[in-house]
């Protein structure tokens, strides 16, 4: 299995999904060799054996039904912008050979050289490991997946968590599109996180529908949360969590907030996350006179997200194009009612979330006001959502993925 992030070191939902799938596969008795750009040493799991290995000296034996990690020195970051990439790259020149430069990933200069080098290193690993198939997650690992499949003669499964048409609906990067198309061409099976995403692929890429399989994401269900008696903010809190990019719709969240506070001025809106739209959104918030009503947290780690869910009265995901959307499941697991855009794959598995078109800020504002002013509605969304999650488990997804593996290996 090829990925580039794994909890707790994540920049988006992909790492969370990979972890859930690994847990589900391990529960199904599958041995997983997880090839990551870098293993930091704290990715310990109670139900999986994680072994930190170097490229040229990694152990080849592992316990049945366990997951071990193979480290490649490349902290790839899938959602980073060119400015942040350039700042982090520091003194490395873009003219340096990718064979001698430490891989740093990101979406900036030199990225495609680094993807190529990653693919070459995975090719070497594939020639020494023993496995039945290759499973590659999203475009940055597709060339590596194709290499590993060719080197081993094993089938290739690619997993599309998002495509370039989701991430950048107005201005796609043609080189990324070409890599995605090449991955689709090379794959024996294409796993899509939703029917919504499968339709996006069908509209924008060349593929045979017979090779596509739908596998929705899931969530780890925690016990129902107890009331947070130590809460210091008495006002209702409406929460946004995600990358602050055009895909996630933070500007629509802000427009809905402006309409809500005209009716209920005491409502607080908290925008959690970072991204290339953060500074413009902060400036726009000030121009709209919302500085007292909207609060920005920046990027939150796992524990901070859980604490924020404990404080929240409502979670809103107004995404313009959301292949799936794990955060609504995480909110429901924490007992937080949810409003999601109809342009999201999560609506295919969750019926207890209110839905609205992302552009309908008036409708979104009305739904927010309804949940905050009607305790019975909020309680119904909380309880029914939590019950729904009992059937949306990673163990079930692991069994379903194993069926796809069995099919493709046959």
C-alpha positions in Angstrom: 0.0 0.0 0.0 1.4 3.4 -1.1 0.5 6.6 0.8 2.2 9.8 1.9 0.7 10.7 5.2 -0.4 8.8 8.3 -1.8 10.0 11.7 -0.8 11.9 13.7 1.1 13.6 10.9 -1.7 14.6 8.5 -2.7 17.6 6.5 -6.1 16.5 5.4 -8.6 13.6 5.5 -6.5 11.2 3.4 -4.2 10.1 6.2 -7.3 9.4 8.4 -8.8 7.3 5.7 -5.6 5.4 5.1 -5.4 4.6 8.8 -9.0 3.5 8.9 -8.5 1.2 5.9 -5.3 -0.3 7.4 -7.2 -1.1 10.6 -10.0 -2.6 8.6 -7.7 -4.8 6.6 -5.7 -5.9 9.6 -9.0 -6.9 11.3 -9.8 -8.9 8.2 -6.4 -10.8 8.5 -4.7 -9.0 5.7 -0.9 -8.3 5.8 -0.2 -4.7 4.8 3.2 -3.3 3.9 2.5 0.5 4.1 5.1 2.5 2.1 5.2 6.1 3.4 7.5 9.0 2.6 8.6 9.2 6.2 7.9 7.4 9.5 8.2 9.8 12.4 8.2 7.1 15.1 4.9 8.0 16.8 2.6 6.2 14.4 2.0 3.4 16.9 -1.2 1.4 16.6 -2.4 -1.2 19.1 -3.7 -3.6 16.4 -0.8 -3.3 13.9 2.9 -3.9 13.8 4.6 -0.7 12.5 8.2 -1.2 11.6 10.3 1.9 10.6 12.6 0.8 7.8 15.2 2.6 5.7 15.3 2.2 1.9 18.3 -0.1 1.7 18.1 -1.9 5.1 14.5 -2.8 5.9 13.3 -6.0 7.5 11.5 -8.3 5.2 9.6 -10.4 7.8 6.5 -9.4 9.7 3.7 -11.0 11.6 0.6 -12.2 9.8 -2.3 -9.8 10.1 0.0 -6.9 10.8 0.9 -3.6 9.2 4.5 -2.5 8.9 5.7 0.8 7.4 8.6 1.3 4.9 10.0 4.8 5.2 11.2 6.9 2.2 12.8 10.2 3.1 10.2 12.4 1.7 7.7 14.3 4.0 5.3 14.8 1.1 2.5 17.3 1.9 -0.5 17.0 -0.4 -2.2 20.3 0.2 0.6 22.8 0.5 0.8 25.8 -1.7 3.8 27.0 -3.7 4.8 29.8 -1.3 4.9 27.5 1.7 6.7 24.9 -0.3 9.4 27.4 -1.4 9.8 28.6 2.2 10.2 25.1 3.6 12.5 24.0 0.8 15.0 26.7 1.9 18.4 26.6 0.3 17.7 23.6 -2.0 18.0 24.7 -5.6 15.5 23.6 -8.1 18.4 22.7 -10.3 19.7 20.1 -7.9 19.3 16.5 -9.0 16.3 14.7 -7.5 18.6 11.8 -6.8 20.7 13.9 -4.3 18.1 16.3 -2.9 16.1 15.3 0.2 12.5 15.0 -0.9 10.2 17.6 0.6 7.0 17.3 -1.3 4.3 19.9 -1.6 2.6 21.5 -4.6 5.5 23.8 -5.6 8.6 23.8 -7.8 10.3 20.5 -8.1 7.3 18.5 -7.0 7.1 16.4 -10.2 10.8 15.5 -9.9 10.1 14.3 -6.4 7.1 12.2 -7.4 9.4 10.6 -10.0 12.0 9.9 -7.4 9.4 8.4 -5.0 8.2 6.2 -7.8 11.8 5.0 -8.4 12.4 4.2 -4.8 9.1 2.3 -4.6 10.2 0.3 -7.7 13.2 -0.9 -5.7 11.2 -1.9 -2.7 8.7 -3.8 -5.0 11.6 -5.9 -6.2 12.4 -7.1 -2.7 9.0 -7.4 -1.0 6.6 -10.3 -1.3 3.0 -9.2 -1.9 -0.2 -10.1 -3.8 -1.2 -6.6 -5.1 -0.4 -2.9 -5.1 -2.8 -0.4 -3.6 -2.0 3.3 -4.3 -3.7 6.3 -2.7 -4.2 9.5 -4.8 -2.2 10.9 -7.6 1.2 11.4 -5.9 1.5 7.7 -5.5 0.0 6.6 -8.9 3.4 6.6 -10.7 4.9 4.6 -7.9 2.0 2.2 -8.0 2.4 1.6 -11.7 6.1 1.0 -11.2 5.6 -1.5 -8.4 2.9 -3.3 -10.4 5.3 -3.6 -13.5 8.3 -4.6 -11.4 6.3 -7.4 -9.5 3.8 -8.5 -12.2 1.1 -7.9 -9.6 -2.3 -6.2 -10.1 -2.7 -2.5 -9.3 -5.6 -0.9 -7.4 -5.7 2.9 -7.3 -7.8 4.7 -4.7 -9.2 8.1 -5.6 -9.9 10.1 -2.5 -10.1 13.3 -4.6 -9.1 14.3 -8.1 -7.8 17.6 -9.6 -11.3 18.6 -10.6 -12.3 18.6 -6.9 -9.2 20.3 -5.6 -9.1 23.1 -8.2 -12.5 23.2 -9.9 -11.7 26.4 -11.9 -8.0 25.9 -12.9 -6.7 22.3 -13.0 -3.0 21.5 -13.2 -2.7 19.6 -16.5 0.4 17.6 -15.3 -1.6 16.3 -12.3 -4.5 15.4 -14.6 -2.1 13.5 -16.8 -0.7 11.6 -13.9 -4.2 10.8 -12.7 -5.2 9.6 -16.2 -2.0 7.4 -16.4 -2.9 5.9 -13.0 -6.4 5.1 -14.3 -5.0 3.6 -17.4 -2.6 1.4 -15.5 -5.1 0.2 -12.8 -6.9 -3.1 -12.7 -9.4 -1.6 -10.4 -10.3 2.0 -9.5 -11.7 2.5 -6.0 -13.7 5.7 -5.6 -14.8 7.1 -2.2 -18.3 7.8 -3.4 -20.6 7.6 -6.4 -20.3 11.4 -6.5 -16.6 11.0 -7.2 -17.1 8.2 -9.6 -19.4 10.5 -11.7 -16.7 13.2 -11.6 -14.1 10.7 -12.9 -16.5 9.6 -15.6 -17.0 13.2 -16.8 -13.4 14.2 -16.8 -11.2 11.1 -17.5 -11.0 8.2 -19.9 -12.0 5.0 -18.0 -14.2 1.9 -18.3 -17.0 1.9 -15.6 -16.5 -1.9 -15.2 -13.2 -1.2 -13.4 -14.7 1.2 -10.9 -15.7 0.1 -7.4 -17.3 2.4 -4.7 -16.0 2.2 -1.2 -17.3 4.9 1.2 -15.2 6.0 4.1 -16.1 5.3 7.7 -15.3 6.5 11.3 -14.1 5.1 14.6 -17.1 5.4 16.9 -16.3 6.7 20.4 -18.7 6.5 23.4 -21.2 9.3 23.5 -19.6 12.5 24.9 -20.5 13.8 28.3 -21.6 17.5 28.5 -18.6 19.9 28.8 -19.5 21.6 32.1 -16.3 23.7 32.1 -17.3 25.5 28.8 -16.3 29.1 29.1 -18.2 30.4 26.1 -22.0 30.6 26.8 -22.9 31.6 23.2 -23.8 29.0 20.6 -20.8 27.9 18.5 -21.0 27.0 14.8 -17.9 25.3 13.5 -16.1 25.0 10.2 -13.2 22.5 9.9 -11.1 21.9 6.8 -8.5 23.4 4.5 -9.3 27.0 3.9 -9.4 26.7 0.1 -12.0 27.4 -2.5 -12.9 23.7 -2.7 -14.1 23.7 1.0 -16.4 26.8 0.7 -15.2 29.0 3.6 -16.5 32.1 1.8 -20.0 30.6 1.8 -19.6 29.9 5.5 -18.7 33.5 6.0 -21.7 34.7 4.0 -24.1 32.5 6.0 -22.5 33.8 9.2 -23.3 37.4 8.2 -27.0 36.5 7.7 -27.2 34.6 11.0 -25.8 37.3 13.2 -28.3 39.8 11.8 -31.0 37.6 13.5 -29.0 36.3 16.5 -26.1 38.5 17.2 -24.8 36.3 20.0 -23.9 33.3 17.8 -20.1 32.6 17.5 -18.6 31.1 14.3 -15.2 29.3 14.5 -13.3 28.6 11.4 -10.7 25.9 12.0 -8.0 25.2 9.4 -5.3 26.8 7.3 -4.9 27.2 3.5 -4.3 29.7 0.7 -7.6 31.5 1.3 -7.1 32.1 5.0 -5.6 35.6 4.8 -8.2 36.8 2.2 -11.0 35.3 4.4 -9.7 37.1 7.5 -9.6 40.4 5.6 -13.0 39.8 4.1 -14.4 39.0 7.6 -13.1 42.4 8.8 -14.6 44.2 5.9 -18.0 42.6 6.5 -17.9 43.7 10.2 -17.8 40.2 11.5 -14.6 40.4 13.6 -16.5 40.0 16.9 -18.5 37.0 15.6 -16.0 34.9 13.6 -12.9 33.4 15.2 -9.9 31.7 13.4 -8.0 28.9 15.0 -5.5 27.9 12.3 -4.6 24.3 11.8 -5.7 22.0 14.7 -4.2 18.6 15.6 -6.3 15.6 16.5 -6.7 16.4 20.2 -7.5 20.0 19.5 -10.1 19.0 16.9 -11.8 16.7 19.5 -11.8 19.5 22.0 -13.3 21.9 19.5 -16.1 19.4 18.7 -16.8 19.3 22.5 -17.4 23.0 22.4 -19.4 23.1 19.1 -23.2 23.2 18.9 -23.2 22.7 15.2 -20.8 21.6 12.4 -21.1 23.0 8.9 -19.3 21.6 5.7 -20.2 23.9 2.8 -17.9 22.3 0.3 -18.1 23.2 -3.4 -17.0 19.7 -4.4 -16.3 17.1 -1.7 -15.5 13.6 -2.9 -16.5 12.2 0.5 -16.0 14.3 3.7 -14.9 12.4 6.8 -15.3 15.4 9.1 -19.1 15.2 9.3 -18.8 11.6 10.5 -16.3 12.8 13.1 -18.7 15.5 14.2 -21.6 13.1 14.5 -19.3 10.7 16.4 -18.8 13.5 18.9 -22.5 14.2 19.2 -22.5 17.4 17.1 -25.4 17.9 14.6 -24.3 18.5 11.0 -25.1 20.5 7.9 -23.4 19.5 4.7 -23.5 20.6 1.1 -25.4 18.4 -1.4 -22.2 18.4 -3.5 -20.5 15.9 -1.2 -20.1 12.1 -1.1 -20.9 11.7 2.6 -24.6 12.4 1.8 -24.7 8.9 0.3 -24.2 7.2 3.7 -25.6 9.7 6.2 -29.2 10.6 6.2 -29.4 12.4 9.5 -27.4 15.5 8.3 -29.2 18.6 7.0 -28.3 19.3 3.4 -28.1 22.4 1.3 -26.5 23.5 -2.0 -23.2 25.1 -1.3 -24.2 28.3 -3.1 -27.4 28.7 -1.2 -26.1 30.9 1.7 -29.6 32.0 2.6 -30.8 28.4 2.9 -27.6 27.6 5.0 -28.3 30.5 7.3 -31.9 29.4 7.8 -30.8 25.9 8.6 -28.2 27.2 11.2 -30.9 29.3 12.9 -33.3 26.4 12.9 -30.8 24.0 14.7 -29.8 26.7 17.2 -33.3 27.7 18.0 -35.0 24.3 18.1 -33.4 22.1 20.8 -35.6 19.1 19.7 -34.3 19.3 16.2 -30.7 19.5 17.4 -31.2 16.5 19.6 -32.8 14.5 16.9 -29.9 15.2 14.5 -27.4 14.2 17.2 -29.1 10.9 18.3 -30.1 9.7 14.8 -26.6 10.6 13.5 -24.9 8.7 16.2 -27.1 5.6 15.6 -26.3 5.7 11.9 -22.6 5.6 12.5 -23.0 2.1 14.2 -23.2 0.7 10.7 -20.4 2.8 9.1 -17.3 1.0 10.4 -13.8 0.6 9.1 -14.0 -3.1 9.8 -16.9 -3.3 7.3 -14.8 -1.3 4.8 -11.9 -3.6 5.3 -14.0 -6.6 4.5 -15.4 -4.8 1.4 -11.9 -3.8 0.3 -10.7 -7.4 0.8 -13.4 -8.5 -1.6 -12.1 -6.1 -4.2 -8.6 -7.5 -3.6 -9.9 -11.1 -4.0 -11.7 -10.1 -7.2 -8.7 -8.5 -8.8 -6.2 -11.2 -7.8 -8.5 -13.9 -9.3 
